Amino acid sequence: MQANVDKGERQGISLQELNNRVKAAVQASFPETYWVRAEMSDVRTNVASGHCYLEFIEKDPQTGQLLAKARGSIWARTFRMLKPYFEMETGQAFASGLKVLVNVSVEFHELYGYNLTVWDIDPAYTLGDMLRKRMEIIRQLKSEGVFELNKELPFPILPRRVAVISSPTAAGYGDFLNQLLHNKAGYPFYIKLFPAIMQGERTEESVIAALDRIDRYRDCFDVVVIIRGGGATSDLNSFDSYLLAANCAQFPLPIVTGIGHERDDTIVDLVAHTRMKTPTAVAEFLISQMDQAANEVAQLQQTFYLRVTDRLTQQKNRLQQLGNRLPTLVVNRIERDRSLLQRLGGQLPVMTTSLLKQQQSVIDTLRLRLVGSVDNRLAEGHRFVQLTEQFVKMASPDYVLKRGYSLTLRNGRIVKHASEVAVGDVLTTRMADGELHSTVTHKQVETTS
């Protein structure tokens, strides 16, 4: 009997009844609406009903770990008013990833469970969070020392070679080309398009990839242009990216932006070398740079022309002055030369007589020196002849013979050695007063050891 009672008591209540109790408890505990801070996630719109379904999440600000999550819904009637109001005030698309402050009622449905129904939203909170993120990115870029790098690059004097990052189908790109290629001055521009996605989640990586492609051919370009057409302000979110802004800030070529909004400056606009409002304004800016260079050249030409003209005028005046003075200068020079000639003519007889006397004196001196030199030379020659004659006489055989010597000859030749004579030879002995003829009968030759 006791066992049957226990089994009956343990039958419990149904799930529906439990959920109804929970629903009643939730309604009793949370009778009002509450302002809740959270991040939107998994935002979806039911096309048929117009209702918006999403999730609200909260993450740890340090680790990013998920701390809380709740389903949410915005009924079509409310969503039709909240969505355009939020996007107009914030300039952001009503989408996942935004931090919001929403007014919700806490509900529990027997079938669908726990849910937060959104009745209102405060755009100022989202704007504040966006502004905070934006300022954090700007501070980070400045602390890293890259915020002003692209602005510090010298802008080319003739920005003719233009690398364009844009969507090839964007109306802004077509306006840019038309304005640039049909400029009134006829300046030649060389344009190369590097296609990129300019709105949506892939904008950041697409534009960075285009910058990387341009960087490989940086020597072929003077300037980089980033342009896009008009559109919702929310489409500019990607241009507030730290990664894209850092790439633009550190790019080695000047970047000119024309993203298409007059009021809104993205972080990419802030770090770019030059920010223009629209693609057409970018084209006008490049043309104006060419105009400025052309004006400077024209001014230099004008300055050069004026200086050359002034110099020619000065030289012409100088030549005219010289031409006017020339007759007087020539007459004066002729008179000076004539006077000089007259003085020289008057001095010439005296100078000639004096010069002739000087030359005559020189000639007389030379004649006397020559006569003395000749006499001395003749005396020396005469003395030399006398000495030579005496030497010849003393060396003559006749002179030797007179001193008591004799000469022995064989066959008319002087015999110097006994070995030259043979027995039987006829010898002639010459003396000072005559000759003797003899025949050799005996010969004795003395040998020297």
C-alpha positions in Angstrom: 0.0 0.0 0.0 2.8 2.4 0.9 4.6 1.6 -2.4 1.6 2.6 -4.4 1.3 5.9 -2.7 5.0 6.8 -3.3 4.6 6.0 -7.0 1.6 8.4 -7.2 3.4 11.2 -5.5 6.4 11.0 -7.8 4.4 11.6 -10.9 5.2 15.4 -10.6 3.9 18.1 -12.9 4.0 18.5 -16.7 6.7 20.6 -18.5 4.0 23.0 -19.8 2.8 23.5 -16.2 6.4 24.1 -15.1 7.0 26.6 -17.9 3.7 28.4 -17.1 4.9 28.7 -13.5 8.2 30.1 -14.7 6.4 32.5 -17.0 4.2 33.7 -14.2 7.2 34.1 -11.9 9.1 36.0 -14.5 6.1 38.3 -15.2 5.8 38.9 -11.5 9.5 39.5 -10.9 10.1 41.7 -14.0 6.9 43.5 -14.6 8.5 46.6 -16.2 10.9 47.2 -19.1 14.7 47.5 -18.5 17.6 49.3 -20.2 20.2 46.7 -21.0 23.7 47.1 -22.4 24.8 44.3 -24.7 26.4 43.4 -28.1 24.1 42.4 -30.9 24.9 39.0 -32.6 23.3 36.9 -35.2 20.9 39.6 -36.4 18.3 38.2 -38.8 15.2 39.6 -40.4 12.3 37.5 -41.4 11.3 38.7 -44.8 7.8 37.4 -44.7 6.8 38.7 -41.2 9.2 41.7 -40.9 10.2 40.6 -37.4 13.9 40.8 -36.4 15.5 38.0 -34.4 18.9 38.3 -32.8 21.0 37.4 -29.8 22.3 39.7 -27.1 25.7 38.7 -25.8 28.3 40.1 -23.2 32.0 39.3 -23.4 34.8 39.8 -20.9 36.6 43.0 -22.1 40.0 41.5 -21.4 39.7 38.0 -22.6 36.8 38.2 -25.0 35.2 35.2 -23.3 31.5 34.9 -23.5 29.9 35.9 -20.1 26.2 36.0 -20.9 23.7 35.4 -23.8 20.0 35.9 -24.4 17.6 35.5 -27.3 16.0 38.7 -28.4 13.3 39.8 -30.8 11.9 43.0 -32.3 8.4 42.8 -33.6 7.8 44.1 -37.1 5.9 47.2 -36.1 8.6 48.3 -33.7 11.4 47.2 -36.0 10.1 49.3 -38.9 10.6 52.4 -36.7 13.7 51.5 -34.7 15.9 50.4 -37.6 15.8 53.6 -39.8 16.0 55.8 -36.7 19.1 53.9 -35.4 20.9 54.0 -38.8 20.1 57.6 -39.4 21.4 58.7 -36.0 24.5 56.5 -35.9 25.3 56.2 -39.6 25.8 52.5 -39.0 23.8 49.5 -40.4 21.7 47.7 -37.8 23.9 44.6 -37.8 25.9 42.2 -35.7 28.9 43.4 -33.7 27.4 46.7 -32.5 27.2 47.5 -28.8 23.7 48.8 -28.0 21.6 50.1 -25.1 18.1 48.7 -25.6 14.9 48.9 -23.7 13.6 45.4 -23.2 10.9 43.5 -21.5 11.7 40.1 -20.0 9.5 37.3 -21.2 9.3 33.5 -20.9 7.3 31.6 -23.4 6.1 28.1 -22.7 7.3 26.9 -26.1 10.2 29.2 -27.0 11.7 29.9 -23.6 13.6 32.9 -22.3 13.5 36.0 -24.6 14.1 39.7 -24.5 11.6 41.8 -26.5 13.1 45.1 -27.7 10.9 48.2 -27.5 13.4 51.0 -27.8 17.0 51.7 -28.5 19.4 54.6 -27.6 21.7 55.5 -30.6 23.8 57.8 -28.4 25.2 54.8 -26.5 26.3 53.1 -29.8 27.7 56.3 -31.1 29.7 56.7 -27.9 31.1 53.2 -28.2 32.0 53.7 -31.8 33.7 57.0 -31.0 35.6 55.4 -28.2 36.9 52.7 -30.5 37.7 55.3 -33.2 39.7 57.4 -30.7 41.5 54.3 -29.4 42.6 53.4 -33.0 43.8 57.0 -33.6 45.7 57.1 -30.3 47.3 53.7 -31.1 48.4 55.0 -34.6 49.9 58.1 -33.0 51.6 56.2 -30.3 53.2 54.0 -32.9 54.5 57.0 -34.7 52.7 56.2 -38.0 49.7 58.6 -38.0 51.5 61.4 -39.9 53.9 59.3 -42.1 51.9 59.4 -45.3 51.2 63.1 -44.9 55.0 63.8 -44.6 55.7 62.3 -48.0 56.5 64.9 -50.7 53.7 65.2 -53.1 54.9 64.8 -56.7 55.0 67.9 -58.9 53.4 66.1 -61.8 51.0 63.4 -60.4 50.4 61.8 -63.8 50.8 58.1 -63.0 47.8 57.2 -60.9 47.1 53.9 -59.2 43.4 53.7 -58.4 41.8 51.5 -55.8 38.0 51.2 -56.4 35.3 49.0 -57.6 35.3 48.9 -61.4 31.5 49.2 -61.5 31.3 52.1 -59.1 29.7 55.3 -60.5 32.3 57.3 -58.6 35.1 55.5 -60.5 33.5 56.4 -63.8 33.1 60.1 -62.8 36.8 60.1 -61.7 37.9 58.8 -65.1 35.7 61.2 -67.1 36.9 64.2 -65.1 40.6 63.2 -65.3 40.9 62.1 -68.9 38.8 64.9 -70.3 40.5 67.8 -68.5 40.4 71.1 -70.4 44.1 71.6 -70.4 44.7 68.2 -72.0 47.2 67.0 -69.4 48.2 63.3 -69.9 47.2 61.0 -67.1 48.1 57.3 -66.9 45.6 55.4 -64.8 45.8 51.8 -63.6 42.8 50.3 -61.7 43.4 47.9 -58.9 39.9 46.5 -58.2 38.7 46.1 -54.7 35.5 45.6 -52.7 34.6 49.0 -51.3 31.7 48.0 -49.0 30.9 45.1 -46.7 32.8 42.9 -44.5 35.5 42.1 -47.0 36.4 45.7 -47.7 39.4 45.8 -45.3 41.2 42.8 -46.7 40.4 43.7 -50.3 41.8 47.2 -50.1 44.9 46.0 -48.2 45.4 43.4 -50.9 45.2 46.1 -53.6 47.8 48.2 -51.7 50.1 45.2 -51.6 49.8 44.8 -55.4 50.5 48.4 -56.0 53.5 48.3 -53.6 55.1 45.6 -55.9 55.1 48.2 -58.7 55.6 51.3 -56.7 58.2 52.8 -59.1 55.6 52.9 -61.8 53.3 55.3 -60.0 53.3 58.8 -58.5 50.3 58.6 -56.3 47.6 56.2 -55.0 43.9 57.1 -55.1 41.2 55.4 -53.0 37.7 56.3 -54.2 34.2 54.9 -53.9 30.8 56.2 -54.8 28.1 57.4 -52.4 26.1 55.1 -50.2 25.0 54.6 -46.7 27.2 56.1 -44.0 27.3 52.6 -42.5 29.4 51.5 -45.5 32.3 53.5 -44.2 32.8 51.2 -41.1 35.6 49.3 -42.9 37.6 52.6 -43.4 37.7 53.0 -39.6 39.7 49.8 -39.4 43.1 49.9 -37.6 44.7 47.5 -39.9 43.6 49.3 -43.1 44.5 52.7 -41.6 48.0 51.4 -40.5 48.7 50.1 -44.1 47.6 53.4 -45.6 49.6 55.5 -43.1 52.8 53.6 -43.8 52.4 53.3 -47.6 55.5 54.6 -49.5 53.4 56.6 -52.0 51.1 59.6 -51.2 47.5 58.5 -50.9 44.5 60.7 -51.9 41.1 59.6 -50.7 37.7 60.4 -52.1 35.3 58.0 -50.3 32.2 60.0 -51.2 30.9 61.6 -48.0 31.3 65.3 -47.2 30.6 65.2 -43.5 32.3 62.0 -42.4 36.1 61.7 -42.0 37.1 58.1 -41.7 40.4 57.1 -40.0 41.8 56.3 -43.5 40.9 59.9 -44.5 42.8 61.2 -41.5 46.0 59.2 -42.2 46.0 59.8 -45.9 48.2 62.4 -47.5 45.2 64.3 -48.8 41.5 63.9 -48.2 38.9 65.0 -50.8 35.2 64.7 -50.5 34.3 62.8 -53.7 36.0 61.0 -56.6 35.4 64.0 -58.8 37.0 66.2 -56.2 40.1 63.9 -56.3 40.3 64.3 -60.1 40.0 68.1 -59.8 42.7 68.0 -57.1 45.1 66.1 -59.4 44.3 68.5 -62.3 44.9 71.5 -60.0 48.4 70.1 -59.1 49.2 69.9 -62.8 47.8 73.5 -63.2 50.0 74.6 -60.4 53.1 73.1 -62.0 52.1 74.6 -65.4 51.6 78.0 -63.8 55.0 77.8 -62.1 56.6 76.9 -65.5 54.8 79.8 -67.1 56.0 82.1 -64.4 59.5 80.9 -64.8 59.2 81.4 -68.6 57.9 84.9 -68.0 60.7 85.7 -65.5 63.3 84.3 -67.8 61.9 86.3 -70.7 61.8 89.5 -68.7 65.4 89.0 -67.4 66.7 88.2 -70.9 64.9 91.3 -72.2 66.3 93.5 -69.5 69.8 92.1 -70.1 69.5 92.7 -73.9 68.2 96.2 -73.3 71.2 96.9 -71.0 73.6 95.5 -73.5 72.0 97.5 -76.3 72.2 100.7 -74.3 75.8 100.0 -73.5 76.6 99.3 -77.2 74.8 102.6 -78.1 76.9 104.5 -75.5 80.0 102.9 -76.9 78.9 103.7 -80.4 78.4 107.3 -79.5 81.7 107.5 -77.8 83.6 105.6 -80.5 84.3 108.5 -82.9 85.7 110.6 -80.0 87.8 107.7 -78.7 89.2 107.0 -82.2 90.0 110.7 -82.8 91.7 110.9 -79.4 93.6 107.8 -80.1 94.7 109.0 -83.5 95.8 112.3 -82.0 97.8 110.6 -79.3 99.4 108.3 -81.8 100.2 111.3 -84.2 101.7 113.3 -81.3 103.8 110.2 -80.4 104.9 109.8 -84.0 105.8 113.5 -84.2 107.9 113.2 -81.0 109.5 110.1 -82.3 110.2 111.9 -85.7 111.9 114.7 -83.9 114.0 112.4 -81.8 114.8 110.1 -84.6 117.9 112.0 -86.1 119.4 112.5 -82.7 118.6 108.9 -81.7 120.0 107.7 -85.1 123.2 109.7 -84.7 123.7 108.5 -81.2 122.9 104.9 -82.2 125.4 105.1 -85.1 128.1 106.5 -82.8 127.4 103.7 -80.3 127.6 101.1 -83.1 130.8 102.7 -84.5 132.4 102.7 -81.1 131.4 99.0 -80.8 132.8 98.3 -84.3 136.1 100.1 -83.5 136.4 98.2 -80.3 135.7 94.9 -82.1 138.2 95.9 -84.9 141.0 96.6 -82.4 140.2 93.4 -80.5 140.2 91.5 -83.8 143.5 93.0 -84.9 145.2 92.2 -81.6 143.7 88.7 -81.6 144.9 88.1 -85.2 148.4 89.4 -84.3 148.6 87.2 -81.3 147.3 84.2 -83.3 149.9 84.8 -86.0 152.7 85.2 -83.4 151.6 81.9 -81.8 151.5 80.2 -85.2 154.9 81.5 -86.2 156.3 80.3 -82.9 154.6 76.9 -83.4 156.1 76.6 -87.0 159.6 77.5 -85.7 159.3 74.8 -83.0 158.0 72.3 -85.4 160.7 73.1 -87.9 163.3 72.6 -85.2 161.8 69.4 -84.1 161.7 68.1 -87.7 165.3 69.0 -88.2 166.4 67.3 -85.0 164.4 64.2 -86.0 165.9 64.2 -89.6 168.4 61.3 -90.3 170.8 63.9 -91.8 170.9 65.7 -88.4 171.5 62.4 -86.7 174.3 61.5 -89.1 176.0 64.8 -88.5 176.2 63.9 -84.9 178.4 61.0 -85.8 175.9 58.2 -86.2 175.5 56.1 -89.4 172.6 54.2 -91.0 172.9 50.7 -92.4 170.6 49.8 -95.3 169.9 46.6 -97.1 168.1 46.9 -100.4 167.3 50.6 -99.5 165.7 49.7 -96.2 167.2 50.6 -92.8 168.5 47.5 -90.9 167.4 47.7 -87.3 168.4 44.1 -86.2 171.3 41.8 -87.0 168.8 39.0 -87.6 167.5 40.9 -90.6 170.9 40.4 -92.4 172.3 37.2 -93.9 175.9 36.3 -94.8 176.6 37.4 -98.3 174.1 40.4 -98.2 175.4 43.7 -99.6 174.9 46.5 -97.1 175.1 50.3 -97.6 176.4 52.3 -94.7 175.4 55.9 -94.9 177.3 58.6 -93.0 177.2 62.4 -92.9 179.7 62.8 -95.7 179.1 59.7 -97.8 178.2 56.0 -98.1 180.1 52.7 -97.7 179.2 49.4 -99.5 180.2 46.1 -97.8 179.4 42.4 -98.1 178.6 40.4 -94.9 181.1 37.6 -94.5 180.3 36.8 -90.9 177.2 37.3 -88.6 177.0 37.1 -84.9 173.6 37.5 -83.3 173.4 38.2 -79.6 170.5 36.6 -77.8 168.8 38.1 -74.9 167.6 35.9 -72.1 
